[in-house]
């Protein structure tokens, strides 16, 4: 026998002729409300797990729905694997000019690359190398490299080092020249991190930013053609001679 409460065209005709009683709208509303509450409860349960790590999820294993737990455990594991795949550097590496395109320009399509143009005899450069070595250990998803300044750019003036080039998305994002950019011999790992964070090269600190960094004057070392040459294998023009 057909269900007289079914929502069919035939039952609607029978109701219109008074053969069947009116449909119980309240029952339908109650069912819909119950479904909405079930969806809300499931979403609330998911939200309560959103910021929990794997250990906390394990502790809740007997308290929460297994399907939701397994879903979030899988999500956390995928996030951890993805992050581990990115964190493959961890040190300040020396490169040479022939390596520049591969190690910097091409590599920066996948991650930020920090290039230090330096001279060993300059104290500020040695201090910068120590700061960058510490940052490389902290932020293994960012690539840190160094290259002797006049090996990268012939006749590059020593008063412009230390210089940092910040690369990302296959292009140069910033070039910062001269020790004054970084606080001279007062530069610290924290101040360098704050500066790099401004360009998205490393995560910002969760404390207030170093306001002194914003007050430092900016100094660009490249004209547009010379900058482009750092990312190109093309023959240098007469205007660009002496720059890589």
C-alpha positions in Angstrom: 0.0 0.0 0.0 1.3 3.4 -0.9 2.3 5.7 2.0 -0.4 8.3 2.4 2.2 10.7 3.8 4.4 10.5 0.8 5.0 13.7 -1.1 3.6 12.6 -4.5 1.5 14.2 -7.2 -1.2 11.5 -6.7 -1.4 12.1 -2.9 -1.7 15.8 -3.5 -4.8 15.2 -5.7 -6.3 12.9 -3.1 -5.7 15.6 -0.4 -7.3 18.2 -2.6 -10.4 16.1 -2.9 -10.5 15.4 0.9 -9.8 11.7 0.5 -6.5 12.0 2.3 -6.0 14.2 5.4 -3.7 17.3 5.0 0.1 16.5 5.1 1.7 16.8 8.5 3.9 19.9 7.9 5.0 19.9 11.5 6.4 16.4 11.2 8.4 17.4 8.1 9.7 20.6 9.8 10.8 18.5 12.8 12.7 16.2 10.5 14.3 19.0 8.7 15.3 20.7 12.0 16.7 17.4 13.3 18.9 17.1 10.1 20.1 20.8 10.5 21.0 20.2 14.1 22.9 17.0 13.2 24.9 19.0 10.6 25.6 21.8 13.0 26.7 19.3 15.7 29.1 17.6 13.2 30.6 21.0 12.2 31.0 22.0 15.8 32.8 18.8 16.5 35.1 19.4 13.5 35.8 23.0 14.6 36.8 21.8 18.1 39.5 19.6 16.4 40.7 22.2 14.0 43.7 23.4 16.1 44.6 20.2 17.8 47.9 18.4 17.0 48.3 14.7 16.5 49.0 13.9 20.2 45.8 15.7 21.2 43.8 13.9 18.6 45.1 10.6 19.9 43.9 11.5 23.5 40.4 12.2 22.1 40.2 8.8 20.2 37.7 7.3 22.7 35.7 10.5 23.0 35.1 11.6 19.4 33.6 10.1 16.3 36.2 7.8 14.7 35.4 9.0 11.2 36.0 12.6 12.0 39.2 11.8 14.0 40.6 9.7 11.1 39.8 12.5 8.7 41.7 15.1 10.8 44.5 12.7 11.6 45.0 12.2 7.9 44.8 16.0 7.2 47.4 16.7 9.9 49.7 14.0 8.5 49.4 15.4 5.0 50.2 18.9 6.3 53.3 17.6 8.2 54.5 15.7 5.1 54.0 18.7 2.9 55.9 21.0 5.3 58.7 18.4 5.7 59.0 18.3 1.9 59.6 22.1 1.9 62.0 22.1 4.8 65.0 20.7 2.8 67.7 23.4 3.2 68.9 24.4 6.7 72.3 25.9 6.0 74.0 28.9 4.4 75.5 27.5 1.1 78.4 29.0 -0.9 77.6 29.3 -4.7 79.5 30.5 -7.7 78.4 32.7 -10.6 77.7 29.7 -13.0 75.4 28.3 -10.3 73.4 31.5 -10.0 70.6 30.8 -12.5 70.0 27.2 -11.1 70.6 27.8 -7.4 68.8 31.2 -7.2 66.5 32.2 -10.1 65.2 28.7 -10.8 65.1 27.6 -7.2 63.1 30.8 -6.2 60.1 29.5 -8.3 59.5 27.0 -5.5 60.7 28.9 -2.4 62.2 32.2 -1.3 66.0 32.5 -1.8 68.2 34.9 0.2 71.5 35.7 -1.5 74.3 37.4 0.5 76.9 39.3 -1.6 79.9 39.5 0.7 83.6 40.0 1.2 85.4 38.0 3.9 87.6 40.8 5.1 84.7 43.0 6.0 83.5 42.5 9.6 79.8 43.3 8.8 79.8 40.6 6.2 81.2 38.0 8.6 78.5 39.0 11.1 75.8 38.8 8.4 77.0 35.3 7.6 76.6 34.2 11.2 73.1 35.7 11.4 72.1 34.0 8.1 73.5 30.7 9.3 71.3 30.8 12.4 68.2 31.8 10.3 68.9 29.0 7.8 68.7 26.5 10.7 65.4 28.1 11.9 63.7 28.4 8.5 64.6 25.3 6.4 61.9 26.1 3.8 63.8 29.2 2.8 67.1 28.8 0.9 70.1 30.8 2.1 73.2 31.2 -0.2 76.2 33.4 -0.3 78.6 34.5 -3.1 81.7 36.7 -3.1 80.4 40.0 -4.4 82.9 40.7 -7.2 82.6 37.1 -8.4 78.9 37.7 -8.9 79.2 41.3 -10.2 82.6 42.3 -11.5 83.9 45.5 -9.9 81.1 45.5 -7.4 82.1 48.2 -4.8 83.1 46.9 -1.4 81.2 49.7 0.3 78.0 48.1 -0.9 78.5 44.9 1.0 77.0 43.2 2.8 74.2 43.1 0.3 71.1 40.9 0.4 69.1 39.9 -2.6 65.7 38.5 -1.9 64.3 36.2 -4.7 60.8 34.7 -4.9 58.5 33.4 -7.6 61.4 33.3 -10.0 62.2 37.0 -9.7 64.0 39.5 -7.5 61.8 41.0 -4.8 64.3 43.3 -3.1 67.9 44.3 -3.1 69.4 45.8 0.0 72.9 47.2 -0.1 75.3 48.3 2.6 75.7 47.6 6.3 73.5 50.5 7.3 70.5 48.6 5.9 71.0 46.0 8.7 72.2 48.1 11.6 75.9 47.9 10.9 77.8 45.9 13.5 74.7 46.1 15.7 72.7 43.8 13.4 71.2 40.7 15.0 69.5 37.5 13.9 66.3 39.0 15.1 66.6 42.2 13.2 67.6 40.4 10.0 64.6 38.1 10.4 62.3 41.1 10.8 63.6 42.6 7.6 63.3 39.4 5.6 59.7 38.9 7.0 58.7 42.2 5.5 59.2 40.7 2.1 57.6 37.3 3.0 60.9 35.4 2.9 60.4 34.1 6.4 57.5 34.0 8.8 57.1 37.2 11.0 57.7 37.0 14.7 54.6 36.8 16.9 55.9 39.8 18.9 56.0 43.4 17.9 58.2 44.1 14.9 61.4 46.0 15.2 60.4 49.5 14.4 64.1 50.6 13.8 64.2 48.4 10.7 61.4 50.5 9.1 63.4 53.7 9.7 66.5 52.5 7.9 67.0 54.2 4.5 66.5 51.9 1.5 69.3 51.8 -1.1 68.9 50.0 -4.5 72.1 48.7 -6.1 70.8 47.7 -9.6 69.2 49.4 -12.5 66.5 47.5 -14.1 68.7 46.1 -16.9 71.3 44.9 -14.4 68.7 43.3 -12.2 67.2 41.5 -15.2 70.7 40.3 -16.1 71.0 38.4 -12.8 68.1 36.2 -13.9 69.0 35.8 -17.6 71.6 33.9 -19.7 71.3 36.5 -22.5 74.4 38.3 -23.8 75.2 41.5 -21.8 74.7 44.7 -23.7 77.2 47.6 -23.8 75.1 49.4 -21.2 75.2 46.4 -18.8 78.8 45.6 -19.2 80.4 44.8 -15.8 77.1 43.5 -14.4 75.8 39.9 -14.2 
